[in-house]
Amino acid sequence: MTKPTHRTRSGRVLSDEEIEALSAEVAETDYDVEDLKTRRRGRPPMGSGPAEVVPVRIDPELRAAIEARAKADHTTTSEIIREAIRRFLEVA
């Protein structure tokens, strides 16, 4: 049976010594258990309540324009769509 290898996100293989050092570092860290229990999981809330997913059909040209704008603005397609709807409806 082969020994399992552990890699970093970049793909570098970690040695046994590095794994031991990392586990010792984590073991020595003091964690506030109550703080960890109260942390929210999932996506942050948007607006006054939970956000809803609204499926919408769009043509390929509009999709390409949305993606190009999102790339130019360094944001997501969802944020571009939300901003466009806010401006159209003149709401915050």
C-alpha positions, -999 to 999 in steps of 0.1 A, spaced: 0 0 0 14 34 -9 18 62 15 -7 91 10 7 124 -2 -5 158 9 -3 188 -14 -6 225 -10 -30 245 -32 -2 251 -56 5 214 -59 37 212 -39 40 179 -20 44 184 18 70 164 37 62 145 69 82 171 88 62 200 73 29 182 82 41 177 118 51 213 121 18 225 108 -2 203 131 19 214 161 13 250 152 -24 245 150 -24 225 183 -7 254 201 -32 279 189 -58 291 214 -92 293 199 -122 311 214 -147 283 212 -177 306 218 -166 328 190 -163 298 167 -198 287 176 -214 321 169 -198 326 134 -224 326 107 -221 301 79 -231 305 43 -235 336 22 -239 370 38 -274 384 38 -284 409 11 -308 437 18 -335 433 45 -338 396 43 -327 363 27 -320 367 -10 -339 346 -35 -327 331 -67 -348 342 -97 -342 322 -129 -343 344 -160 -337 335 -196 -314 358 -216 -301 356 -251 -264 347 -258 -255 383 -269 -269 398 -237 -251 371 -217 -218 379 -235 -223 416 -228 -229 410 -191 -199 388 -188 -177 413 -206 -189 441 -183 -183 419 -152 -148 412 -164 -140 448 -171 -154 459 -137 -137 430 -119 -170 418 -104 -195 390 -109 -222 386 -135 -248 385 -106 -236 419 -93 -239 434 -128 -274 421 -132 -284 433 -97 -270 468 -104 -288 470 -137 -321 461 -121 -316 486 -93 -308 514 -118 -338 505 -140 -362 504 -110 -345 533 -93 -341 516 -60 -312 513 -36 
